[in-house]
């Protein structure tokens, strides 16, 4: 075909007064090249229609799909080559676990459902459902200003109450990757979770577990990363949250405290609403003020006072009675 290209170049370079013989030569050259190409294409087409005859044809070249050993280490692990085609397929793959509660779990909605504390969480669930009528509210972030204010306990009890009362699929995400307390409370140590899913080393259905007793699903933190904030800031997390929103009716996020870490700011952007947990005798006024200022005002839907001993029966929070064990304080 290089002859065709040469002929075209000579033709374009000629002026209107060029030698007519050269043009005829170029035209004849083009015709011969065209006939030669047509003959070759027809021969290849006829060969393709012939039945395969392995004994007579040479072996096709071997195609190696695997990367060399040196390069394979840098390739991303494809944990889920065939994603679930539907929500039914997704939930069918999830592993169900028997609930093994720690002595510090204080899951009153399961262990003491008739207590005032459990009733407070049911009331909180009702109020969240009422708010849902006027605004988008599926991903609820549970946070606090400082550690040891009971946010993980609140997240677990709220999820249990929603799952048992509404019969809707409720997921708890352990967003505190630095101190994953829910993993300890439910005995999920060693199970892959959110970190593995974001990294791509574990599939979605292999990173989420159904707890038979409480009736909700949980995505534990998984293996603690070296830099939790870097992992949380990955664009993959936002994509995964959108997938989860299509599978669950309620998503409760147990995030780190607002102070002094920046991890909560990532979860704040992904959440629809924020509940701020405080604890009587622990949270200082200045800390509470700083925590409120660090949150988005439009997303802050309420505050919960934990371990209250002064609230009356008509208040939002309930007073514990001597006959009922204190479930890490009352919250509602």
N, C-alpha and C positions, 0 to 999 in steps of 0.2 A: 504493500500500500504506500510505501515511500515514493514510488514512481508517480502516483496520483498527486501527492503533495508537491513534488517538484514541478509537475506539469501545470498545476494551478498557480504556483508562484511565477512561472515564466509567462503564463497567460495574463496575469494581473499586471506584470511589469511592462508588457508590450503597450505601445501607444496605438492609436488608430491607424497609423501608417506602417505598422509592423509587417514583417514578412508573412505573407499568407501561408506559406509552406510550413512555417513553424507552428501556426495555429492548427493546421490540419494534422500535423504530427502529434500535437498535444491531444487533439480530439480523438485520434485513433488510439493513442495510449490509454486514455480514459476508458474507451470502449473495451479494450482488451482486459484492463484491470477489472472492469465491472463484470465481464463474462467469467473471468477467473474466480472472482469472489463468489459469484452466484453458483458456479459449479462446486466450489468447496462447501458452501452452506447446504446445498442439496445433498451432497454426499454425507455430511454430518447428520442431517435430518434422517436420511435413510438408515444410517447406522444406529441411531437412537431407537428406531422402531423395531429393530431386530431383537429376537428373544435373547436373554442373557445366556451365555455359554461359558461358565466358569472354567472348564478345562482348557478352552482355547484362548481365553483372554488373560492378560497379566493381572496380578493382584493389585487392587487399588492401593494408593498410598495410605499408610497408617496415620490416622488423625489422633493425636494425643490431647485429650480434653483436660487432663489434670496438669496443673502447673508444676514446674520443677520444685524439688523439695525446698530449695533456698528461697524461692519466691512464694511458696504456699503459706509460709508463716505470716505474710503480710496481707493475705486476702481476708476479707470479712467472712465470718462464719455464717452460713445460711441456715439458721435454726428452723425456719418454717418454710420450706419450698412450696408447699401448697397451703395457703391460708384458708381458714374456714369459709365456706361458701355462704353460710348464714349464721345467725345467732344460735340457732338450734345446734348446728354442728360445733360451734365454739363451746357452748356450755356442756356438750356431751363429752368433750375431751378433758375438761377440767377435773382435777383430782379432788375428791371429798375427803376431809380429815375429821377424825373424832376430836372433839374439843378437849384439850388438856389444859385446864386453867391453873395458873400460878396462884399461890396464896395471896399475891398482891394484885390480882386481876381486878377485883371489886366490880365484877360484871353483875350489878344488882338486877338488871333487867332479866337476867337468866337465873341467877341464884336466889333472888328474893323479889319476885315479880309483884308481890302485894305490898311492898314497902312504899313509903312516901317518896323515897329517892327514885324508885322505878316509875312511880306515877309522875314525877317531875319530868323525867325524860320523855314519857308519852305525851305530856302536855307540850314539851318543846317540839316534838315531832308534829303535833297538830298545828302549832303556830307556823312552823316552816311550810306546811302544806297550804295554809292560808296565804302566806306570802307568795307562794308559787302561783296563785291565781292572777296576780298583778304584775309579775316579773319573771324573767328566766331564772330559775333556781334549781339546778341539778347538781352542780359541783360546789359543795359547801366546805370551806376551809376552817378547820379548828386550830386556833393558835393561842398563844399566851405571850405575856411580855417577857417573862423569865422562866427558867426551868422550875420544876417541882410545883406547878400550879394545877396539875390534874387534867391537862388537855387530852392526853391519850386515853384516860379513863372516860372522859366525856365523849370522845370520838367513838369508842367501842360501844358504850351504852346507847348512844344516839343511833348508831347503825343497827344495833340489836333491836331497839324499839321500832325503828322504821321497817325493818325486815319482818318483824312479827306482827305489827299492826296493819301495815298496808299490803303485805304479801307482794311487795315490789322488789325487784332485784336491786340489792344494795351492796355497794363495794366500798371497802375501807382501803385507802392507800396509805402506806407508811412512808410519808414524805420526809420524816426526820432521819436522814441517812447517817448522821453522825452518832445519834443515840437512839437506835431503833428499839424502843421499849415494848412495842406491840409484839415484836418477834419473841421477846422473853416472856411476855404475859401468856401467849398462846403456844409456846413451845415450838416455834417455827425455825429455830436455828438450823442452819445448813441447807435450807430450802432456797432454790433460786427465786429471785423476785424482781423488783423494779430495776435494780442496777443491771442485772443480766439482760432484761428485756430492752432497756435503752441501749446497751452495748451491742445488741444483736446476737448474743450468745445463747439466748433462750427464747422460745416462742411465747406468744401471749398466753396461750392456754396452759403452758408449763410454768408460768410465773404467777398465776392466780390460783387460789385455793378456796374451796367451799367449806365453811365450818358448820358441821352438822347441827350442833347444839344451838348456837346463836342464830343460825339460818342466814347469815350474810357471807359475802365473799371477801377475801382479803388479798391484797398484793403486798407482801412483806418487802422490806428494804433490800434483802439479799445481801450479797457480800459488800462490805463497806469499801467504797472507793478511796483512793488516795486524796483526790480533790473532789468532794461532793458537789461543790458549787459549779465546777466545770461540767460535771455530768448533768446537773439540773438545767444548765443553760443550753444544752444540746437541742437543736431543732427537732430532734427525734421525739423528745418528750411531749412537745405540743401536738405532734401528729398522733402519738399514742393516746393522749387524752381525748382527742376527737373520736378515735375508735372506741374508747371505753364509753363515751357519752352515747354512742349508738347501741351499746349492749346493755347498759344499766340505767335504771330509773333514778337512782340516787348514788352519788359518789361523795364519800366523806374523806377528806384529806387531813391526816394528822401531820401537821407541819412542825418545823422547829419553832422555838420561841422567836419573837420579833427582835429582841435584844440579846446579844449584840451582833447576831449573824445576819448575812444578807440572803440566806437561802430562802427565807419566807417570801421575799419580794418576787421570786420566780413563781412560787405557787400562787401568790396573790394575783398575778396577771392571768393565770389559767383558771382561777375559781370564779364562780358566779356570785357568791356571797361569803362573808367572813363572820365567824363567831369568835369573840375574844374571851378567853377564860381568865378569870382572876381568882385569887384565893385570899380569904380573910386571914389576916395575921401574917401573910407572906408578901403580898404585892404592896409595894409602897406607892404613894400617890404620884411622886415624880416619875417613877417607872411606868405607871399606868398611863400618864399623860404622854410620855415619849412613845409608848407603844401605839396609842391611838393616833398620834401624829404621823407615825410611820406607815399607817395603813391607808388605803384608798377610801375616802369618806363615803363614796357612792356604793361601795361593796360591803361596808360594815353594817350588818343587819342586827347586831345585838351583842350584849356582853353577859357572861354567866358568872355569878358569884359562887365560888366553891367553898365548902366548909363553913357555911354561914350558920351562926348560932343565934342570930337575932331576928331572922325573918319570921313573920307571922304566917298562919295557915292561909291567909287570904292573899299573901304576896306571891310573887312569881317563883320564889324559892321557898322550900319547906324546911321547917325546923326538925332535926332528928329527935326522936323520943328515946328514953332509956331502954325501952324494950326492943328497939330496932338497932342492929349494929350500924355504926357510922361507916357508910360506903365512901370513904375518903372525902366526907363532907357531902352535903346535899347540893345538887345542881339541877337547873331546869332550863 
